[in-house]
Amino acid sequence: MLFIIAVAILISFNSIYSLDNGLGKTPQMGWNSWNHFGCSINETIIRATADAFIATGLAQAGYNYINVDDCWASSRDQTTNYIIPDPIGFPSGMASLADYVHSRGLSFGLYSDAGIKTCAGRPGSYGFEDIDAQIYAQWKVDYLKYDNCYAGPTNKTIKERYERMRDALNRTGRPIFYSACEWGEMLPAIWFRAIANSWRTTTDISDRWISMLLNIDINDLFANFAAPHGFNDPDMLEVGNGGMTSTEYRTHMSLWSIAKAPLLIGCDVRQLSQETLEILRNSEVIAVNQDSLGIQGQKIRIDLEHDTEIWAGPLTDGSKAVLAFNRAHIINQTISVLFPDLGWKSTSRVKVRDLWLHKDLGEFQGNYTAFNIESHGAQMLKMTLITL
Ligand code: GLA
């Protein structure tokens, strides 16, 4: 009982004291270079990515940030301490790249680290927070992903190191989305709301079914701590990178959307298949992620015998987003959603819509049964109460 009260107090405390930069009312949407390109990144790719955002309609679908991850920086000027972009990959410099991205109506993000080096061994920001934040603002950077490698030599706590950059960003006067990436090690979901706009809850995702599931399962443990201006981040999307089937990628997108996870595309958007594009661009699935209530959907029922799950979460208009998920290798399973699990009566009449198909499935009383859900597949639904 005491534990429940303590958690309730923490949650309410948590939602009052959000990072006050006005950003991240809904989970961030955009693209990040790391999952597909790693260190092999340059300004030509970034410019072409911004172009592709427009040409493919991703921008129109709501994807906005174009974020350069690790390896854009090469060294620090010995006299001024200014960070120097890699002259081979980014010869035109970051200000001109940011201008280009802005000229496309998009926002521009960079990456740094709260230690002495980034994870790939480039200069970190520890001890240079103000000088780095000032130059980001000068370049018109809109987003900073802040990693946690090589922190040992600083001998400082995570709290101190992440707050130092938060304060430095605030001092610039430019609103810069602050994405904390310390891999969930110090349970940031519980206490990072006053520090960052989002926080990683897990280690790095890889382009495999098991990795994707592991990350969303861990992320789910912290569901109650997500709210507007501070969201849990189970890492970037792998949709389109080739390591999972289309069914699995659709499930990946469904889980990230219902869990209010950042939708940061991690594939090469210059060459998207039609299938990948349709997964990334589905307006009704994205609408669940971007719903202004900002409450993270959670796993609400598991059937261990069949290895199926129901995930659900409330939406602003009073309806529920629901996922009927066949996690098993078993093909074509039947999954029932019981309306009392959603907080409604067993006699309730409910309208059900398939969000992937943009199709009303009818009205149901007491429960809704999804048939033939393929292995690793999920039906993503919107359920609206008609009569209680
Ligand atoms: C860490 C982060 C990744 C990526 C790499 C870059 O592993 O968790 O998301 O930013 O560093 O080196």
Boltz pocket constraint, residues with backbone or C-beta under 6 A from the ligand:
constraints:
  - pocket:
      binder: B
      contacts: [[A, 34], [A, 69], [A, 70], [A, 118], [A, 119], [A, 120], [A, 147], [A, 181], [A, 183], [A, 203], [A, 204]]
      max_distance: 6.0
